[in-house]
Amino acid sequence: MVTTKEHDERVAKLTFASVYPHYVTKVERKGRTKEELHQVIEWLTGFNDSKLQQLIDEKVSFESFFKRASLNPKAELITGVICGYRIEDIETPLTRQVRYLDKLVDELAKGRKMEKILRV
């Protein structure tokens, strides 16, 4: 699936710090914890709690966030539809990576078992 250049640029410039509180609210509202959210983020990106906080404090863009990440090799197993886009069909790597994270947060909020979320 081809996303528009404007969409990809908007995603790249969005700061992780601006989206992170929404992730926390979403999972906690559904009875999951911030610690579980951090576990999911660390699985995808390799960022531990202190590194994650540093990136939030720096207000890094998603572009910078994913450039610094060590993406989990199993990330390509994340499939499905998020925000109206089929993840596996998104051609722009950065947009696909951001949607990976969105999908994992959704799965966590929907009560999916951690082993399934982490593709164990």
C-alpha positions as CSV (number, residue, x, y, z in Angstrom):
1,M,0.0,0.0,0.0
2,V,1.3,3.4,-0.9
3,T,0.9,6.1,1.6
4,T,1.0,9.7,0.5
5,K,4.3,11.7,0.9
6,E,2.5,14.1,3.2
7,H,1.3,11.3,5.4
8,D,4.8,9.8,5.6
9,E,6.3,13.3,6.4
10,R,3.7,13.9,9.1
11,V,4.4,10.6,10.7
12,A,8.2,11.2,10.6
13,K,8.0,14.6,12.2
14,L,5.6,13.5,15.0
15,T,7.4,13.3,18.3
16,F,7.4,10.1,20.3
17,A,6.8,12.2,23.5
18,S,3.6,13.6,22.1
19,V,2.2,10.1,21.4
20,Y,3.5,8.2,24.4
21,P,1.0,9.6,26.9
22,H,-1.8,8.4,24.6
23,Y,-0.3,4.9,24.6
24,V,-0.1,4.9,28.4
25,T,-3.7,6.1,28.7
26,K,-5.0,3.6,26.2
27,V,-3.4,0.5,27.8
28,E,-4.2,1.6,31.4
29,R,-7.8,2.4,30.5
30,K,-8.1,-1.2,29.4
31,G,-6.5,-2.6,32.6
32,R,-3.0,-3.1,31.4
33,T,0.1,-1.5,32.9
34,K,2.7,1.0,31.9
35,E,5.3,-1.7,32.7
36,E,3.7,-4.0,30.1
37,L,3.7,-1.1,27.6
38,H,7.4,-0.6,28.2
39,Q,8.0,-4.4,27.8
40,V,6.3,-4.2,24.4
41,I,8.2,-1.1,23.3
42,E,11.5,-2.7,24.5
43,W,10.7,-5.9,22.5
44,L,10.2,-3.9,19.3
45,T,12.9,-1.2,19.7
46,G,15.5,-2.5,22.2
47,F,15.0,0.6,24.4
48,N,15.0,0.0,28.1
49,D,13.1,2.2,30.6
50,S,16.0,4.7,31.0
51,K,16.7,5.0,27.3
52,L,12.9,5.4,26.6
53,Q,12.7,8.3,29.2
54,Q,15.8,9.9,27.6
55,L,14.1,9.9,24.2
56,I,10.9,11.3,25.7
57,D,12.9,14.1,27.4
58,E,14.7,14.9,24.2
59,K,11.3,15.0,22.4
60,V,12.7,13.0,19.4
61,S,10.7,12.6,16.3
62,F,9.5,9.1,15.2
63,E,12.1,9.3,12.5
64,S,14.9,9.7,15.0
65,F,13.3,7.3,17.4
66,F,13.3,4.5,14.9
67,K,16.8,5.4,13.5
68,R,18.2,4.8,17.0
69,A,16.2,1.6,17.6
70,S,17.4,-1.9,17.1
71,L,14.2,-3.3,15.5
72,N,13.3,-6.8,16.6
73,P,13.8,-9.3,13.7
74,K,10.4,-10.7,14.4
75,A,8.7,-7.3,13.8
76,E,7.9,-8.4,10.3
77,L,5.5,-10.9,11.9
78,I,3.3,-8.0,13.0
79,T,0.4,-7.9,10.5
80,G,-3.1,-6.6,10.3
81,V,-4.9,-3.3,9.8
82,I,-4.1,-0.2,11.9
83,C,-5.4,3.3,11.2
84,G,-6.9,2.1,8.0
85,Y,-3.7,0.7,6.6
86,R,-2.7,-3.0,6.2
87,I,0.7,-3.0,7.9
88,E,2.4,-5.6,5.7
89,D,1.5,-3.6,2.6
90,I,2.9,-0.2,3.8
91,E,5.9,0.5,1.6
92,T,7.6,3.3,3.5
93,P,9.8,1.6,6.2
94,L,9.4,4.4,8.8
95,T,5.6,4.5,8.5
96,R,5.5,0.7,8.7
97,Q,7.6,0.8,11.9
98,V,5.4,3.3,13.5
99,R,2.4,1.2,12.6
100,Y,4.1,-1.8,14.1
101,L,4.2,0.1,17.4
102,D,0.6,1.2,17.1
103,K,-0.5,-2.4,16.4
104,L,1.4,-3.7,19.5
105,V,-0.2,-1.1,21.7
106,D,-3.6,-2.0,20.3
107,E,-3.0,-5.7,20.9
108,L,-1.9,-4.9,24.5
109,A,-5.0,-2.7,25.1
110,K,-7.3,-5.4,23.7
111,G,-6.1,-7.9,26.3
112,R,-4.0,-10.1,24.1
113,K,-1.6,-12.4,25.9
114,M,1.9,-11.1,26.1
115,E,3.4,-14.2,24.5
116,K,1.3,-13.5,21.4
117,I,2.1,-9.8,21.3
118,L,5.8,-10.6,21.5
119,R,5.5,-13.2,18.8
120,V,7.1,-15.9,21.1
